[in-house]
Amino acid sequence: MTVSYSLEVANARFGGFSKLLFRWRGSIYRLLYKEFLVFCALYAFVSVFYRYTLTSRQRDLFERIALYCDHFTNTNFIPVSFVLGFYVTLAFNRWWGQYTSFPLPDNLMMVVSGNVHGRDERGRLLRRTLMRYAHLSSVLILRSISTRVRKRFPSLEHIVDAGFMTAKDVEKLESLNSDFNKYWMPLTWFSNLAAEAREEGRVRNDVALKLLMEELNKYRAKCSLLFHYDWISIPLVYTQVVTVAVYSFFAFCLIGRQFLNPMKGYKDHKIDLYVPVFTLLQFFFYVGWLKVAELIINPFGEDDDDFETNQLIDRNFQVSMLAVDDMYQNLPPTVRDKHWAAAGSPAPYSQTAGPGARTPAFMGSTYDMRMSAEDLQVHQPQDSSSNIVMLQPRGSLGDGLEGVWEKGKGIIRGASLPSLLEGLTHPVEDDCVNGSGDEV
């Protein structure tokens, strides 16, 4: 079963994460302890062999070899950190992608429940059969990639006994000759049955049928993606490179990290400790890192933190059938809510939440910015009408109005259109009328 500790780390407190270090199930200790014990035993064997079984000349040769190995293990001659870090990142991204690709029927069952109508037996049969076909497709693909599901359904007869398919479905599935995985066949049955429901009027319009097919294709795409994740693995050559790099590094550490005779004055060998504490920590970190990658590279196995595929199958089937059958048009009465007369009233808090649970609503980062009295004063711009430059009229209208008015010796030029129109509406003066009474 998947190990979950979300509640224990909901609040960051002193020693909160330290409690997780003492867990056994799903821990790095359970995953690594065998390799760790083997490394300690081999290191102890080499140490005893060096100290008590070799002659003086053989010890000198061993010490020169140990110094040579120690020189390369303390440098970047073997880039363990780089190779291992990139591999773990690649494996983690693949692990998360497989989780997000798991086919969940929630969207599909909502569309089926809302668009395949009929409270009679035929309507109920259509809705349940549609969701059973969709669920059967996910069972077939998970049976192909998950060891847990394969052990639960070793044959198609076990799927029939579980109620996910019928004997007629098995005959139809086996009657189609194909060399490839046939997990997609129930989804084809789904699409054909949806078209039949449209012809019967159970699906009332083409828009609803289109919505059904869109959600079905999204569901099918996730099933297909799981199949391809199982088919296309991380290249084997890279997995081999990482494994060889890590284990060869610590194979040289068995010799290079031995404590040599301090009386001979070797560099960095001034004390003689029987337990290589920091070498063991380095083994714990690097090999533990590698074991984490091995754990998450295929989450459809039976490790502690692998996906609970059988539980997901049970959950999806139960929820989907409840949504399209028991809950079809099964609504609570529509009544006025508690806050009908007082719209916008706050919801109450429990005593456990505490008096300080309700915090002010966030209004923006500058909402509480402090302003001085001078900043709050309103400054009106000064009148600068004397500096306004009037543009000369352009175009046919401006050319026609230019020079129309002549008063005395002065000629009004460049006047604005509103002022000219205003002048046209004024009474005509005497000096603007010629002898014949015509206006000038």
N, C-alpha and C positions, 0 to 999 in steps of 0.2 A: 504494500500500500504506500502511496506517495506520502513522503514526510512533509508535513506542514508545520511551520512555527511562526506564522504571521502574527498571531495574537500575542505571542511572547515578545515580539519586537515592535509592537504598535507604538510604544512610548520609549524614547531613548532615556535610559536612566543608568545610574552607576551600577556596573556589574551586570547589566541586562544581557548583553551579548555573551558575557563570560559563562552564563549558565548553559548556553548552547554547546560549549566545548566539552561538556560531560555527557552528551548524548551518544548512544552507541548505534542505534538503528539509523541507517542513512548517513552515517558519519564517515569521515575520511579514515578513521582508525579501522573501521570494519573493512573498508575497501583496500587498505594498504598494509595491514599488519603482517600478512604472510610474507610479502616482499621485504618488509622491514626486518623481520626476524631472520630471514635468509641472509640478508646483507650483514647483519650483526654477527651471525654465526660464521660467515666466511671471513669477516674482518678478524674475529677472534682466532680463527684457525691460522690465518697468515701471521698474526702477531705471535702466537705460540710457536709456530714453525720457525720464525725468525729468531726468537729469543732462546729457544731451548734445543733445537735440533740441528741447526747449521753450525759448521765449523767457523773458525775465525776468518779464514779466507773466503768462505762462502758468504759470511755476513758482510764483508767488505763489498763483494759483488752485488749482493742484495741491496745494500745501502746506496750504491751508485745508481742502480736501476730505480730505486725509490725516489731519489732526488730528480732523476730524469722524468719520471712520470709526474712527480709533483710540480715540476716546472710547467708542464703543458696543461695540467688540470687547474692551475691557478691563473691561467691566461685565457684569452678568447680563441685558443686554437680550435676548440670544439665549441661552436656557437650554440650552446644548449638553450640559453634564454631566448634568443631570437627565434630559433626553429620551433621550440616548444610553445612560445607565446603566440606565434602566428597560427599554429595548428589548433590550439585551444580556442582562439577567437573564431576560426573557421568552423570548428565543431559546434560552438555555442550558437552561432548564427544559423547553422543548419538545424540545430535542436529547436530553436524558437520558431523557425519557419515551418517545421513539421507540426508543432503545436497549433499554430495559427491556421494550418491547412486541415485541421480535423473537421469533418463534415458534421455540422450541427443543423438539425431540422427546424430550428425555431422560426426563422423567417418563412420557410416554406409552409409550415403548418399554419401560420397566421393567414397566409394568402389562401390556402385551401379552405380553412374554416370560414373565411369571409366571402369567398367567391363561388364555392360549390354549394348550391342551395338545395333544400329539400329536407323536411323533417320526417319524411316517410322512410321506410326501410331501404328503398333504392338510393336515396340521397345519403343516408348513413353508410351504406355499403360502398358507395363511390368514394366518399371521403376517407374511410378507413383503409380501403384498398390502395388508394393513391399514396397515403403515408406509409403503408406497409411495403409497397414497392420501393419507395425512396429509402426506407430503413434497411430493406434487404440488400440494396446496393452497397451501403456502408458496411454491412456485416460481411459481405463477400470480399470487399477490398481489405478490411481489417483481418479477416481470416487468412488472407494471402501474405500479410506483412507482420502480424503480431503473433508471437509464440503463445501468449496467453489465450487469445481468441482461437487459435488453431487447436489448442488442447481442449477448449470448451466445445468447439464444433469440428471434430476431426473428419466428419463426412457431411454430405448434404442432408442425410436422414436426420442427423442431430438438429439441423436448422429447422427441418419440418416438425420435429418433436417440440422444438421451442416455440413454434407458432409463427415464425417469421416468413415462412413460405408453405405452400401446399404441395401435395403430390403432383398435381397438374402443373404447377410451376416448375418442378424438377424435370418433368417430361419435356416441357417447352425449352428449358435451359439446356438439357442434354441433347435435344434434337438438332440444335444448331451446331454445325461442324465448324470449329474454329480452333486454330492452334494457339490462340492468345487468351488472356484472362477475360472472362465474360461478365465482369462485375457491372458493365454498362447495360446489360439486357433489361433488368428491372426498370431502369430509367426510361428505356424505350417504351416499355409497357405503360409507364406513367404518362408519357406524352400522348400515346394512342388513346388511352382511357380518358385523358383530359379533353381530347378532340371529340370523343364520343359523348362526353358530358355536355359539350358545347352544342352538339347537334340535338341533344334531348332538351336543351333549354335549362339545364342545371347550372351551367355557366352562362350568364345572361347576355354577355356581349363579348366582342372580340378584344376589347381592352383588358377585360379580366383574364381571358385566355392568354393574352400576351404576357400579362404579369405572372401568371402561373409558369409559363415557359421560361421567363427570365430567371425566376427564382430556382427553377429546376436546373437550368444551365449553370448557375452559380454553385449549386450543390454538387453537380456532376464534376465541375472543374476542380473542386477540392478533393473529391475521390480520386480523380486522375492525378492530381499533384502528389497525393500520398503514394500512389503506385510508382510514380517516377522518382520520388525520394528513395523508395526502397530499391529501385532498379539501378539508379545512378548514385554510387557512393562517392565519398572523397577518394581521389585516386590512390590506389594501393601503394604506389611508389613513395608518395609523401608520408603515408602512415609508416612505411618501413624505415624511411630516413629518420623520422622522429624517434621511433622506438630504438633503432640502432644507436642513434646519437646519445640518448639518455642512458641506456644500459652500458654502452661502451665507456661512457664518461665515468660511471661509478665502478666499472671493472678496473679501470686504471687507478681510481681512488683507493681501492683495496690495498694497493701496493704503495702508491704515492703519498697517502695520508697516514702511513704508519709512523709511530714515534720512534725515532732512531736514537742510538746511544748518545746521550748529551756529553759524555766524556770526550768524544771525538771532535767536538766543536763545529758540527755542521750548522749552516745558517738556518735560523728559525727552528732549531731543535735544541733548545737550551733546557727544556724540562721534559720529563718522561711521564705522560699520562696514558693510562691504559684504555680509557674511553674517549673516542674522538667526538666530543659533543657537537661541535659545529659541523663536522662532516655528516653526522647523523641528521642534524637539522636540515642541511642542504639536501640530503637524500629524501627526507620527508617532504620538502617543498617541491623539488623537481619531479620526483616519481609520483607524488600526490597530484601534481598538476597533470601529468600524463594519464593517471588513472581517472581523473575527472573527465578528460577528453574521451577516454575509452567508455566511460559511463554514458555520456550524453550523445555519442555519435550515432547510436541507435536506441531511441527511447521506447521502442515497442517490444522490449524484452521483458525480463522478470526481475530486474534489479529493484532496489528499494525506491528509487526516484524515477522509475520508468512510468509511462502514462498508464492510468487505470482504464484500459480499453474496455474490459468487460463491464465495469461500472458505468462507463459512458454509454455503452450499448443499451444497458437496462434503463438508464435515465432517459435517453433519447426516445426509446420506444414508448415508455410510459407517458412521458410528457406530450409527445405528438398525438397519441391516441386520445388523451384527455382533452387536448385542444380541439380536435376535429369532431369528437363524438360527444362526450359528456358536457362540454362547455359550448357546444353549438347552440346559439341563440338562448343560452341559459344565463340571463342577465339578472342582477339584483334590481329591485324596484328603483325607479328614478324619483328621488325625493330632494327636497331642499336641504342643502348642507348646513352645518352648524353655524357657518359665518355668512348665511344668506343676507341677514339684515345689517350686518356690520362688515362690509367688504374691506379687506385689507387688515383686519385684526390679526395680531400675531398668534401663532400656534403656541400652546403651553409647553413648558419643559418639565421633565420629571425631577423629583428630589435628588436623584442620583447625579443628574447633570450638573447640579450646583448653581448658585446664584450668578456666577460669572460666566456661565456657558453661553449666554447670548451677547455677542460682541456687536458693536456698531457696524452697519453695512459699509462696505468699501465704496467710497465715492470717487476715488481717483487719487493718484500720488500727490497732486498739488492742492488737494482740497483743504488741508490743514496748514498750508504754508503761511508763515507769519508775514504780515505786511505792516509797514510803518504808516503813520498818519499822513505823511507827505505823499506816499504812494496811493493812498485812497482818495486824494483830492482830484477833482475833475478839472482838467486844463482845456479851455476853449481856444481854438486857433485864432490868431489876430486877423482883422479884416485887411485883405490885400487886394481889394477890387481895383485899386489904381494901377496895379501891376498886371492886370489881365490884358492880354493881347488878343484882339479880335482877329480871326482868320478872314482873309478875303474870300468872298463868295466865288465859287467856281462852278462851271457847268452852264447849261443853257439858261437856267432860271436866274443865276447870278448875273449873266451877261445881259439879260433882258431888263433886270431891275436896276442895273448900274447906271447912274446918271439920270434916272427918271425925274427925280425931284431937283429943282433948282429954285433956290430962294435968294433973291438978291443976286449978289455976285458969287455967293458960296455954293458949291456943289456938294451934295451929300454923297459920299462914296464909302464903300466898305461897310455900310450899315447892315445890321443883322436883319434877317427876314421878318421876325416879329415886329421890329420897329417900323419897317416899311409898310407892313400890313396895317399897323396901327395908324400910320399917317394917311393911308388911303381912306380910312373910315372917318377922319375929321372933316368938318365943313370946309368948303372951298372959300378962301379969302378973296377979296375984291381984286387984289393985284394979280391974282392967278387966273383972271377971266379976261379975255380979249374983247375987242370992241363988238364983235358979233355975238357976244354972250356965250361963246364956247369956252369950255375950260381948257387951260393949257396943261 
